[in-house]
Amino acid sequence: HGNMYIEVCTSCIPNREYVRVFDVTERTALHRHQTGRTCHKCGAQLRDTIVHFGERGTLGQPLNWEAATEAASKADTILCLGSSLKVLKKYPRLWCMTKPPSRRPKLYIVNLQWTPKDDWAALKLHGKCDDVMRLLMGELGLEIPLYNSVVCRPHFPSQLALPPSIKQSGKGEEGLV
């Protein structure tokens, strides 16, 4: 939970995010979130955005628990795909536990293993997310768009595609900077 490609400076207001092309968690662990790099603006230690099992998320962004809680309170359905839901059990407001059971959003879970929320689910499917979503999209008559790694780069929105005549050297995909 979190993003292994983002580290933040919590001394800057608002928090300054650094999106990296490498895993920032190589030196971090449970309750030890400093990455070993410093903020270029204020010089403070940067920290990862990961929430480990047994921890409670403390960052407003990029994890944005407040917005997630707000969205959950307005939802009539919550669909959880491929999550153990063990970290999220620390967030009862996310599950609308302050509402009576009849007014909570319906919970649907797709996961290969047991989760702590299985008993609350309107439906629990033990399966692979890709398989279940492929079947669901078929039932809904919706086409699954082809994945294009150049266009669909959620972690690196600032990357630009280079002309095919220019090749990138080193690790990663060719033609990206």
Sine and cosine of phi, psi and omega as CSV:
sin_phi,cos_phi,sin_psi,cos_psi,sin_omega,cos_omega
0.00,0.00,0.80,-0.60,-0.15,-0.99
0.90,-0.44,-0.29,-0.96,-0.03,-1.00
-0.70,-0.72,0.89,-0.46,-0.07,-1.00
-0.95,0.31,-0.07,1.00,0.02,-1.00
-0.97,-0.25,0.03,1.00,-0.02,-1.00
-0.87,-0.50,0.75,-0.67,0.18,-0.98
-0.83,-0.56,0.43,-0.90,-0.11,-0.99
-0.74,-0.67,0.44,-0.90,0.18,-0.98
-0.98,-0.21,0.91,-0.41,-0.01,-1.00
-1.00,0.04,-0.06,1.00,0.07,-1.00
-0.99,0.13,-0.49,0.87,0.03,-1.00
-0.98,0.21,0.60,-0.80,0.05,-1.00
-0.86,-0.50,0.88,-0.48,-0.10,1.00
-0.93,0.36,0.24,-0.97,0.01,-1.00
-0.81,0.59,0.71,-0.71,0.00,-1.00
-1.00,-0.05,0.82,-0.57,0.00,-1.00
-0.99,-0.15,0.62,-0.78,0.10,-0.99
-0.86,-0.51,0.91,-0.41,0.04,-1.00
-1.00,-0.05,0.83,-0.56,-0.08,-1.00
-0.93,-0.38,0.32,-0.95,0.09,-1.00
-0.99,-0.14,0.24,0.97,0.01,-1.00
-0.67,-0.74,0.29,-0.96,0.02,-1.00
-0.94,0.33,0.90,-0.43,-0.04,-1.00
-0.99,0.12,-0.06,1.00,-0.12,-0.99
-1.00,-0.08,0.18,0.98,-0.09,-1.00
-0.89,0.46,-0.37,0.93,0.01,-1.00
-0.91,-0.42,0.16,0.99,-0.06,-1.00
-0.96,-0.27,0.25,-0.97,-0.01,-1.00
-0.29,-0.96,-0.08,-1.00,0.04,-1.00
-0.80,0.60,0.84,-0.55,0.00,-1.00
0.89,0.46,0.18,0.98,0.06,-1.00
-0.75,-0.66,1.00,-0.08,-0.17,-0.99
-0.95,-0.30,-0.07,1.00,0.02,-1.00
-0.94,0.34,0.72,-0.69,-0.10,-0.99
-1.00,-0.01,-0.23,0.97,-0.04,-1.00
1.00,-0.09,-0.09,1.00,0.06,-1.00
-0.96,-0.29,0.29,-0.96,-0.05,-1.00
-0.84,-0.54,0.37,-0.93,0.01,-1.00
-0.94,0.34,0.74,-0.67,0.00,-1.00
-0.95,0.32,-0.32,0.95,-0.05,-1.00
-1.00,0.02,-0.77,0.64,-0.11,-0.99
-0.90,-0.43,-0.18,0.98,0.03,-1.00
0.99,0.12,0.01,1.00,0.00,-1.00
-0.95,0.31,0.36,-0.93,0.05,-1.00
-0.91,0.42,0.66,-0.75,0.10,-0.99
-1.00,0.04,0.44,-0.90,0.03,-1.00
-0.76,-0.65,0.41,-0.91,0.04,-1.00
-0.97,0.23,0.07,-1.00,-0.02,-1.00
-0.93,-0.37,0.22,0.98,-0.10,-0.99
-0.98,0.19,0.65,-0.76,0.15,-0.99
-0.94,-0.33,0.92,-0.38,0.00,-1.00
-1.00,0.10,0.31,-0.95,0.08,-1.00
-0.82,0.57,0.73,-0.68,0.01,-1.00
1.00,0.01,-0.09,1.00,0.01,-1.00
-0.97,-0.24,0.35,-0.94,0.12,-0.99
-0.92,-0.39,0.77,-0.64,0.01,-1.00
-0.87,0.48,0.70,-0.71,-0.03,-1.00
-0.91,-0.42,-0.21,0.98,-0.03,-1.00
-1.00,0.08,0.68,-0.73,0.11,-0.99
-0.95,0.30,-0.62,0.78,0.04,-1.00
-0.73,-0.68,0.52,-0.85,0.04,1.00
-1.00,0.10,-0.01,1.00,-0.06,-1.00
-0.95,0.32,-0.60,0.80,0.15,-0.99
0.80,0.60,0.82,0.57,0.01,-1.00
-0.89,0.46,-0.57,0.82,-0.02,-1.00
-0.89,0.46,-0.71,0.71,0.01,-1.00
-0.92,0.39,-0.60,0.80,0.03,-1.00
-0.91,0.42,-0.66,0.76,0.03,-1.00
-0.91,0.42,-0.67,0.74,0.03,-1.00
-0.88,0.48,-0.72,0.70,0.01,-1.00
-0.90,0.44,-0.66,0.75,0.00,-1.00
-0.89,0.45,-0.59,0.81,-0.03,-1.00
-0.93,0.38,-0.39,0.92,0.01,-1.00
-0.99,-0.12,-0.19,0.98,-0.11,-0.99
-0.98,0.20,0.50,-0.87,0.16,-0.99
-0.97,-0.23,-0.17,0.99,0.00,-1.00
-0.59,-0.80,0.65,-0.76,0.14,-0.99
-0.83,-0.55,0.83,-0.55,0.02,-1.00
-0.93,-0.36,0.89,-0.45,0.01,-1.00
-0.95,-0.31,0.87,-0.50,-0.05,-1.00
-0.91,-0.42,0.86,-0.51,0.16,-0.99
0.88,0.47,0.68,0.74,0.03,-1.00
-0.75,-0.66,0.62,-0.78,0.09,-1.00
-0.95,0.31,-0.32,0.95,-0.01,-1.00
0.88,0.48,0.31,0.95,-0.02,-1.00
-0.98,0.19,-0.62,0.78,0.04,-1.00
-0.93,0.36,-0.66,0.75,-0.08,-1.00
-0.94,0.34,-0.21,0.98,0.03,-1.00
-0.91,0.40,-0.30,0.95,0.03,-1.00
-0.97,0.24,-0.06,1.00,-0.08,-1.00
-0.86,-0.50,0.97,0.26,-0.07,-1.00
-0.87,0.49,-0.50,0.87,0.02,-1.00
-0.91,0.42,-0.48,0.88,0.03,-1.00
-0.91,0.42,-0.45,0.89,-0.01,-1.00
-0.99,-0.15,0.14,0.99,0.05,-1.00
0.86,0.51,0.63,0.78,-0.06,-1.00
-0.93,0.36,-0.25,0.97,0.05,-1.00
-0.98,0.21,-0.22,0.97,0.02,-1.00
-1.00,-0.02,0.48,-0.88,0.11,-0.99
-0.89,0.45,0.50,-0.87,-0.07,-1.00
-0.77,0.64,-0.59,0.81,-0.03,-1.00
-0.94,0.33,-0.29,0.96,-0.02,-1.00
-0.96,-0.28,0.02,1.00,0.04,-1.00
-0.98,0.21,0.44,-0.90,0.08,-1.00
-0.90,0.43,0.53,-0.85,0.07,-1.00
-0.95,0.32,0.71,-0.71,-0.05,-1.00
-0.96,-0.28,0.79,-0.61,0.07,-1.00
-0.86,-0.51,0.77,-0.63,-0.08,-1.00
-0.84,-0.54,0.74,-0.68,0.16,-0.99
-0.85,-0.52,0.91,-0.41,-0.02,-1.00
-0.33,-0.94,0.49,-0.87,0.00,-1.00
-0.97,0.25,-0.52,0.85,-0.04,-1.00
-0.94,-0.34,0.13,-0.99,0.11,-0.99
-0.88,0.48,0.52,-0.85,0.15,-0.99
-0.76,-0.64,0.36,-0.93,0.02,-1.00
-0.91,0.42,-0.24,0.97,-0.03,-1.00
-0.98,-0.19,0.06,1.00,-0.06,-1.00
-0.81,0.58,-0.66,0.76,-0.04,-1.00
-0.93,0.36,-0.37,0.93,0.00,-1.00
-1.00,0.04,-0.25,0.97,-0.14,-0.99
-0.95,0.30,0.67,-0.75,0.15,-0.99
-0.92,0.38,-0.52,0.86,0.05,-1.00
-0.45,-0.89,0.74,-0.67,0.08,-1.00
-0.85,-0.53,0.85,-0.53,0.04,-1.00
-0.94,-0.35,0.83,-0.55,0.09,-1.00
-1.00,0.02,0.99,-0.15,-0.04,-1.00
-0.19,-0.98,0.07,-1.00,0.05,-1.00
-0.99,0.11,0.70,-0.71,-0.07,-1.00
-0.83,0.56,-0.71,0.70,-0.01,-1.00
-0.85,0.52,-0.69,0.72,-0.02,-1.00
-0.90,0.43,-0.72,0.69,-0.02,-1.00
-0.90,0.43,-0.71,0.70,-0.02,-1.00
-0.92,0.39,-0.58,0.82,0.05,-1.00
-0.88,0.48,-0.70,0.71,0.04,-1.00
-0.91,0.41,-0.69,0.72,0.00,-1.00
-0.89,0.46,-0.73,0.68,0.01,-1.00
-0.87,0.49,-0.62,0.78,0.05,-1.00
-0.89,0.46,-0.70,0.72,0.02,-1.00
-0.89,0.45,-0.57,0.82,0.00,-1.00
-0.99,0.14,-0.13,0.99,-0.02,-1.00
0.95,0.31,0.45,0.89,-0.01,-1.00
-0.97,-0.25,0.65,-0.76,0.00,-1.00
-1.00,0.09,0.64,-0.77,0.08,-1.00
-1.00,-0.01,0.89,-0.46,-0.01,-1.00
-0.92,0.39,0.52,-0.86,0.06,-1.00
-0.93,0.38,0.62,-0.78,0.02,-1.00
-0.98,0.19,0.75,-0.66,0.05,-1.00
-0.84,-0.55,0.95,-0.32,-0.10,-0.99
-0.91,0.41,-0.33,0.94,0.03,-1.00
-0.98,0.19,-0.63,0.78,-0.02,-1.00
-0.99,0.12,-0.66,0.75,-0.09,-1.00
-0.99,-0.12,0.98,0.20,0.00,-1.00
-0.83,-0.56,0.97,0.24,-0.11,-0.99
-0.89,0.46,-0.46,0.89,-0.03,-1.00
-0.99,0.11,-0.37,0.93,-0.10,-0.99
-0.75,-0.66,0.91,0.41,-0.07,-1.00
-0.92,0.40,-0.30,0.95,-0.04,-1.00
-1.00,0.05,-0.04,1.00,0.00,-1.00
-0.95,0.32,0.62,-0.78,0.02,-1.00
-0.90,-0.43,0.62,-0.78,0.08,-1.00
-0.98,0.20,0.72,-0.69,0.05,-1.00
-1.00,-0.06,0.37,-0.93,0.08,-1.00
-0.85,0.52,0.50,-0.86,-0.03,-1.00
-0.84,0.55,-0.40,0.92,-0.02,-1.00
-0.95,0.32,-0.30,0.96,-0.01,-1.00
-0.96,-0.27,0.80,-0.60,0.00,-1.00
-0.92,-0.39,0.64,-0.77,0.07,-1.00
-0.99,0.11,0.63,-0.77,0.10,-1.00
-0.99,-0.16,0.45,-0.89,0.02,-1.00
0.99,-0.14,-0.25,-0.97,-0.05,-1.00
-0.96,0.29,0.31,-0.95,0.07,-1.00
0.98,-0.21,-0.11,-0.99,-0.04,-1.00
-0.99,0.13,0.57,-0.82,0.04,-1.00
-0.94,0.35,0.55,-0.83,0.09,-1.00
0.99,0.17,0.25,0.97,0.04,-1.00
-0.86,-0.51,0.61,-0.79,0.10,-1.00
-0.83,-0.56,0.00,0.00,0.00,0.00
